[in-house]
Amino acid sequence: MESITLEKFIDERIQENKESFSQEEMEWIEKNKKCMKKIYLLGAINALDSYFKD
């Protein structure tokens, strides 16, 4: 079984959805990967919080 890091997982999600971004946005994402990964994680955590909220 292949081990996957969180960083690799987020990179794969960005690549899978690159058609959703303009060329300019993709360039910004590449230049600001650390920030994008934090934003992605916040979105994932918020989604989980919303889903499991009573």
N, C-alpha and C positions, 0 to 999 in steps of 0.2 A: 504494500500500500504506500502510495506516494505521500510524503509529508508536504503540507502546504502552509506557508506563512501567511499571516494577515496581510502583509504588504503585497504578496503575490496575488492573493485573493482579490484585493481591491484593484490592483492593476488589471486583472482579468475582467472584472466588472466594468471598468472604464473602457477597455478595448471592445468588449461585447456591445457596449452602448455608444460607441463613437459616432454612429450615424445621427445621434441625437444632438451632437455638438457641431458648431461651425468650425472651420479651420482655425480661426482666431481663438476660439474657446479651447480647442485641443492644444494649441501652442501654449496658452496660459496654464492649462492643466499640467502640461509637461514641465513648465518652468516653476510651477508651484505645487509639486507633488505632495510635499509634506502637509501643506495646508489642505489640499484636496482630500487627503487620507483622513485628516481630522474631521472635515465636514462630512465625509462619507460615514464615518463612525458615529458621529452625532445623529445623523439621519437614521442609521440602523437602530441605535439605542432608542431614539424617540419613537420609531415605528413599533418596536417591541413594547415600550411603555404604553403606547396607545392600544395595541392589540390585546395586551393582558390587563388593561385597566378595568377595574370593577365598575 
